[in-house]
Amino acid sequence: MSTQVDAALNLIAGTLRGWRGAASFAPARQSPEQPLKLYDIEACPYCRLVREVLSELDLDVMILPCPKGGSRYRDEATALAGRAQFPLLVDDNTGAVLLESADIIAYLGKTYGRGARRSSPVRRGFDVSTAQLASALQWRPGGLRGMTAEPAAVPDQPLILFSFEASPYSKPVRARLCELQLPYLLRNTAKGTWTDMGPPLFRDRLFKAPQGTTRNRRWLAEHTGQVQVPYLIDPNTGAAMYESQAILDYLNQTYAR
Ligand SMILES: N[C@@H](CCC(=O)N[C@@H](CS)C(=O)NCC(=O)O)C(=O)O
């Protein structure tokens, strides 16, 4: 399926979720010293809810993909939590090991944000059902993208991905990283102000320059001269690139077996 059709479906998914995970207007008070670890399935609606909050808090997180049929991180997660359930958050800064997306979201708010966030049952029901619809939009001929493991080589070091949860072009890249069970440091790159909105080409013409309004946007502006996601760095090969299709081709050529 073409990149544009994929992006259009992901745009609908983002709209269903009210563009949660697109902007970080209330970032974390502090960044954790050691990266948070999330045992995650990209297509899982509950994992999506957690990733949205991580984007909004502008927190980086080590993603350890646990697609169905995979064992690279699934076995480790199952041993840690006592059962195979995702999302599973591990915070080595505090010793927290948490299951249940609602508990993880409350923990992130309490520990790094501006207080624990517990949704009302109605709000939670709405969030879960819209996240389920958003995940259903990941269906493509052959199954749900980002749900099931495929054979792949094991990298020595985790990859690095700049992305934010609602980004329509980043989603297929995160789905492929999940299927290939490639661990990656997710550097959340949510928008920090209204001048960040809109497609990069149009926005940069209108507002003149890429704006480094959040930590990782600043990093991209300084190191690459533009701010766009997804942006992949692979420390194993020295590769670094923009453009979701180029990243997908790279992952397939380098890691898929
Ligand atoms: N109430 C849990 C539900 C989590 C859940 O059902 N996760 C599914 C994936 S969407 C799961 O762990 N399935 C087991 C598996 O994938 O093996 C939460 O909110 O975190």
The ligand as an SDF file (V2000), in Angstrom:
LIG
                    3D

 20 19  0  0  0  0  0  0  0  0999 V2000
   -6.1170   -3.3710   30.9400 N   0  0  0  0  0  0  0  0  0  0  0  0
   -4.8620   -3.5170   30.2560 C   0  0  0  0  0  0  0  0  0  0  0  0
   -5.1280   -4.2270   28.9480 C   0  0  0  0  0  0  0  0  0  0  0  0
   -3.8380   -4.5630   28.2210 C   0  0  0  0  0  0  0  0  0  0  0  0
   -4.0430   -5.5800   27.1300 C   0  0  0  0  0  0  0  0  0  0  0  0
   -5.1110   -6.2170   26.9900 O   0  0  0  0  0  0  0  0  0  0  0  0
   -3.0060   -5.7520   26.3040 N   0  0  0  0  0  0  0  0  0  0  0  0
   -2.9880   -6.7830   25.2860 C   0  0  0  0  0  0  0  0  0  0  0  0
   -2.4350   -6.2100   23.9840 C   0  0  0  0  0  0  0  0  0  0  0  0
   -3.5100   -4.9490   23.3180 S   0  0  0  0  0  0  0  0  0  0  0  0
   -2.0540   -7.8750   25.6820 C   0  0  0  0  0  0  0  0  0  0  0  0
   -1.1800   -7.6900   26.5400 O   0  0  0  0  0  0  0  0  0  0  0  0
   -2.2060   -9.0560   25.0830 N   0  0  0  0  0  0  0  0  0  0  0  0
   -1.3570  -10.1700   25.3810 C   0  0  0  0  0  0  0  0  0  0  0  0
   -0.4230  -10.4640   24.2870 C   0  0  0  0  0  0  0  0  0  0  0  0
   -0.2510   -9.6490   23.3880 O   0  0  0  0  0  0  0  0  0  0  0  0
    0.1680  -11.5250   24.3690 O   0  0  0  0  0  0  0  0  0  0  0  0
   -4.2440   -2.1460   30.0780 C   0  0  0  0  0  0  0  0  0  0  0  0
   -4.9690   -1.1440   30.0770 O   0  0  0  0  0  0  0  0  0  0  0  0
   -3.0080   -2.0510   30.0050 O   0  0  0  0  0  0  0  0  0  0  0  0
  1  2  1  0
  2  3  1  0
  2 18  1  0
  3  4  1  0
  4  5  1  0
  5  6  2  0
  5  7  1  0
  7  8  1  0
  8  9  1  0
  8 11  1  0
  9 10  1  0
 11 12  2  0
 11 13  1  0
 13 14  1  0
 14 15  1  0
 15 16  2  0
 15 17  1  0
 18 19  2  0
 18 20  1  0
M  END
$$$$
